[in-house]
Amino acid sequence: MDWSGSRGPMEPTSGIGFESVRRMTLDRNALLQAYTTMRRIREFEERVNSEFVAGHVPGFVHLYSGEEAIAVGICMHLDAGDYIGSTHRGHGHSLAKGCDSKRMMLEIFGKAEGLCAGKGGSMHIADLERGMLGANAIVGGSPPLVIGAALTAKTLKSDRVAVAFTGDGGSNQGTIFEAMNMAVVLQLPALFVIENNGYGEGTAVEYAVGAKDLARRAAGFGMPAVKVDGRDFFAVYDAAASAVTRARAGGGPSSKGLLIQAIRDEDPVIFLEHTKFYDLEGEVPAESYTVPFGEATVLREGGDATIVALARMTHVALEAAAALAEKGVEVTVIDPRTTSPLDEETILESVGTTGRLLVVDESNPRCSVASEIAAVVAERGFRDLKAPIRRVTAPHTPVPFSPILENAYIPSAKAVEAAVMELMRTS
């Protein structure tokens, strides 16, 4: 969508034609809400500007003055459960979504009482309780985040929608094109709002944008689009009404365990899934459930050594543990399940009992999770160790193309078994 806007002085009647007035269906209270919110945004920005000019605000600020009608015209169709992603110019979007103006100002001043405890500042304001995923200093950064929120809404079969705000400069970013394509492919409840104010920072849209009509780009992805005057609140409000209503019609499948926890978590989560797991079979509860982050699981208990294995390496470690048991060596096998947060206490407790640690990781040995786990135990559990910490990892080389070489590259149960026996001998 191409929502045109400006940053000039706000004139309440500017851009409002008779056609818009005829289409208007808002009652008096809604009209007062719209004007009050737009006025609040303008006065907020004017105060931010004066404080910044006086040197009281750390960092830098980017104002939303002149574009108030866009944020308010769209966000009036959203509720607290819906999501928005913003740009580096995010104050107006935040206020239109219902974020607390006092805590926003405290955040801009870098105070602990701010929305993000003073850690984000002007360009990174966020309020997840209000569905504000955050202002974003990365040009074109919000659409990929919004796609994640829209996918969550569809997966959980809620009626929530997600709105990505970006500018004409950001509209040239590949991340936006990928997000638009994914939204169509997966039929996600997402809305893309391009605030075309004529300049991406100091670069004119006539110079930097090949297409003369940004809205027409959407046709290439198979999505409907409309172009309206961003200074005309009523035009924006009417166009957003139909777009948001259409976006709310979504549905999707469900997921399990760690993945469900990742989807429901308030913070961004990186979920890594090993393709070799696709061939595994096992019992999975039919009901929805979550696996808490930061809680390791002990897959097997033994008193001779501790093996901490990651992802698919847990199956390799269990195979090695069975072979070791036939030799009279009993090991504990721990699956951390998450690496951040990492359940250090479960690992340290086991090492305190066995005195020996082997970390098995399919990644390279340097700068790996195996290195981090080894460092944690060396720092916090050194006095419990009966032997040096060992790691079984892939070699410090790129992954080979040949399947035969790749099999040799990946840690095997035989390698794990040999490493444990070496630990036993060096005690």
Buried (B, 14 or more C-beta within 10 A) or exposed (E): BBBBBBBEEBEEEBBBEEEBEEEBEBEEEEEEBBBEBBBBBBEBBEEBBEBBEEEEBEEEBBBBBBBBBBBBBBBBBBEEEBBBBBBBBBBBBBBBBBBBBEBBBBBBBBEEEBBBEBEBBBBBBBBEEBBBBBBBBBBBBBBBBBBBBBBBBBBBEBBBBBBBBBBBBBBBBEBBBBBBBBBBEBEBBBBBBBBBBBBBEEBEBEEBBEEEEBBEBBEEBEBEBBBBBBBBBBBBBBBBBEBBEEBBEBEBEEBBBBBBBBBEEEEEBEEEEEEEEEEEEEEEEEEEEBBEBBEBEEBBBBBBBBBBBBBBBBBBBBBBBEBBBEEEBBBBBBBBBBBEEBBBEBBBBBBBBBBBBBBBBBBBBEEBBBBBBBEBBEEBBEEBBBBEBBBBBBEEEEEEEEEEEEEEBBBBBEBBBEBBBEBBEEE
